[in-house]
């Protein structure tokens, strides 16, 4: 029987790479004999391994292997530096190109006799989860923010979106969600109440169905 092969796929931002590497290391320690691979965008892969000859070179570092996907911006892109239109273009290219190249990563690993048996994907990597689902590969969302925030996002998309948006202009309005202490509007993520640009909320909306059909792991 082939060994388990966990593939951790990460968003290229530094705040996502470090938790993904920590998860990969914990998996390697917890499952001796299993294969663990981390896949980040080419731009992040190059930052981690600046001496590689080719930006798409696979790297083996102890018990963890690293193999990149491309999100179409191999020289990097700063979400904070771009304006709204640039961020929108990035999001569109990121999903379209990332889906194709991540599929190629899975094919590449399978062709080398190392088929992936579980994909662990970070927030914003909804398309990686869709690729895994289409191939029948088990998947799990790796939530890098506090577990409480996962509950907030879940309830927002499951019955509380209308209440929050109706009171978006009332920062002191109290919202009570199941299992959570009362919160006021200003304590919630700011994009919940940004009624002029729903693109970020739409991004989370893309993964809400995947959350309900996937395992979820958290740091807390």
Helices and strands as residue ranges (DSSP letters): E 5-9, H 14-30, E 35-39, H 42-48, E 59-61, E 64-66, H 84-111, E 118-122, H 126-135, E 138-143, H 147-155, I 156-160, H 161-166, E 174-175, E 183-184, G 185-187, G 190-193, H 199-213, E 215-218
